[in-house]
């Protein structure tokens, strides 16, 4: 494989209908330096300095007169003959990659994408990689352009409107940033080196992003904690609905939109300010079904504990009203179906439940939400202790575990979520230790496979028939799903973590080792965290899924309450270290 000539890195200013203006050329092996120049009434400044895992490059375009200019900054590798890489591997043809459709109404990403705004060149057995700041900083217009014929690879803060794939469904218009007095255009990137290997590139990117842009509250726990922070930092987007400045997308394949439950778990690993912005980012109509009203209330309580000023507004009062509407005299909670067909009553959206059924996962969240509502001064009419008693009453003595629901008496890994949140918020659980211990024994002896834990399973641990997920009048999509896939027995990392963290809080023997084992499955096969694994084939689905990162702040809360050792996740750091480059000079 050719390795190319010595590379050059150019800083350029791009405007419509003009050739890029060269501002500076950097030596990737050079010392820290800074500079300035002026053109067309714009003052350009830049700096390069070593920072943690690489070199941090910052550039700014500013005007000091009553002028308005439009353009964007970009960094361009020029290395004729050098192989080019994106975050997902080698690039073999002219390609333009993006992170956002720049429209939250567009769900499907029907254009070339990559999870990180990254461009790399291969030199002598290693990669020289550039990764930009989160797309939110670029108004979601970040693009990366690769031209293997010329050895050019570019990361840009704007969009020239290049549509490299003639078959892509969405075509993009150019997007330039306006610059006026007091409103500069800024661009940041980190330059780092790693082995010419996709696993190494993925892990090195996470380390570099966390070292460059991580905060004291979100990136101070080692390589695994860095990975968890970086996963979600790279998913920050400008909130184009205007409800907040920014929000966090669930994953790269979910376009530029935030979901209630996903955002709740994801934003926990970010700074309190980012967490608060994500909370503010959703309109009240996103909290009207399933467990979403409960999430709204619990999120407000978490923010209050993180030092944020939470406004008790009509949206919170509406969330409490929806919660109380679903409660009966015994404190049991019945959620609203998001479709009216019986499905979409919880995160487990393909499974349908009758109107009379009580989902165990939801019941635990209801107990937590009621206690938060009391602390916020909302004065709920139902005592949270009554809902907690109804939560404990869901335990199935014959199964010796918590079931999916009162009517669907199959094991469900997600049942301990409310107990965990209670531990994190108040340092005390909701469930009896004996119940949690029994649930863990079922998880460990029956639900466990070599590819993770089945999210639901029969009493003997086998995959449930597809008809189990349906009700009269509605046939679930799980009836057509293969065994071990998705919600029909797949292993969902987030819900495995919620269960195992609750078991750790109760100090159940073996739970800590099981938690490390389950996280290790994803890290070893993907060098990232996935949505779920197929428990029959081991196939990883939806990589770079942000919500799994909640394990880091949740562990920190449990450690603060004296339930787990503070360094209990550090053994995962070894799986998050990029393999060293092997020089081929």
ZIFEN-V391133 format. One line per field, one symbol per residue. ss: DSSP state (A for helix, B for strand, O for the rest). phi: phi as a letter, one per 40 degrees, with the letter a starting at -180 (. if undefined). psi: psi as a letter, one per 30 degrees, with the letter a starting at -180 (. if undefined). Layout:
ss=???
phi=???
psi=???
This chain:
ss=OOOOOOOBBBBBBBOOOOOOBBBBBBOOOOOOBBBBBBBOOBBBBBBBBBBOOBBBBBBBBBOOOOOBBBBBBBBBBBOOOOOBBBOOBBBOOOBBBBOOOOOOOOOOOOOOBOOOOBBBBBBOOBBBBBBBOOAAAAOOOOBBBBBOOOOBBBBBOOBOOOOOOOOOOOOOOOBOBBBBOOBOBBBBBBBBBBBOOAAAAAAAAAAAAAAAAOOOOOOOOOAAAAAAAAAAAOOBBBOOOOOOOBBBOOOAAAOOOOOAAAAAAAAOOOOAAAAAAAAAOOOAAAAOOOOAAAAAAAAAAAAAAOOOOOOOOAAAAAAAAAAAAOBOOOOOBOOOOOOOOOOOOOOOOOOOOOOOOOBAAAAAAAAAAAAAAAAOOOOOOOOAAAAAAAAAOOBBOOOOBBBOBOOOOOBBAAAAAAAAAAAAAAOOOOOOAAAAAAAAAAAAAAABBOOBBOOBBOOOOOOOOAAAAOBOOBOOAAAAOOOOBOOBBOBBAAAAAAAAAAAAAOOOOOAAAAAAAAAAAAAAAAOOOOOBBOOOOOOBBOOOOAAAAAAAAAAAAAAAOOOOOOOOOAAAAAAAOOOOOOOOO
phi=.cbgcdcbbbcbbbbcgbcdccbabbcdbcccaaaaabafgbbbbaabacagcabcbbbababbbcbbbbiacabbcbadgccbbbcchcbbadabbbbacgacccccccacbacbcbabbcafgbbbbbbcccddcbfgcdbbbbbdcbgbbbbbcbbcgcbcbcccccbbccbbccbadgbcbbababbabaccacccccccccccccccbcbccbaabhccccdcccdcdcccbccccgcacaabccaccbfcabbdcccdcccccccdccdccccccbcdccbbafccccddcccccccdccgcccccbccccccccccccccbccgcbbccccbgbhcfcadcccccbccccbccdcccccccccccdcccgcfccbccccccccccccdbcccfaccdacbbcbdbccccdcccccdccbgacbbcdcccccccccdccbccbcbhcccaacccgccccdcdcbbdgacccccbcccgbfccgcbcddcccdccccccccfcdgccccccccccdccccbfabbcabcccbgccbfcfcccccdcccccccccccgcbcdccbcccdccbcccccbcbc
psi=kkfllklkjkklkklkglkkjkelkkjfgllklllllkkhgkkklllkkkjcgakkkklkklkglilklkalklkkkjikfkkkkafgakkflkkkllfkfgjffjekihlkllekikklkkjhglkjkkkllkfefghggklkkkjfefhkkkklfakfgkjfjffkekkklljlkkklkgilklkklkklkllikeeeeeeeeeeeeeeegllfffiggaeeeeeeeeeeefgklkjffgflellkkelfggailkleeeeeeefeflleeeeeeeeffklfffhflbgeeeeeeeeeeeeefggkjkkjaeeeeeeeeeefefkaffgkkklkkffgffahfafiffkkllffljkeeeeeeeeeeeeeeeffgfilfkkffeeeeeeeffkjeefhlklelefjhlkkfffgeeeeeeeeefgklflkeeeeeeeeeeeefefklfgakkelllfgflkllefefllkfkjkffffklkflbfigljjeefeeeeeeeeeefhkkfeeeeeeeeeeeeeeffgaklelkjfefgkkkilhjeffffeeeeeeeeefggflkegfffffeefgkkkkkjkh.
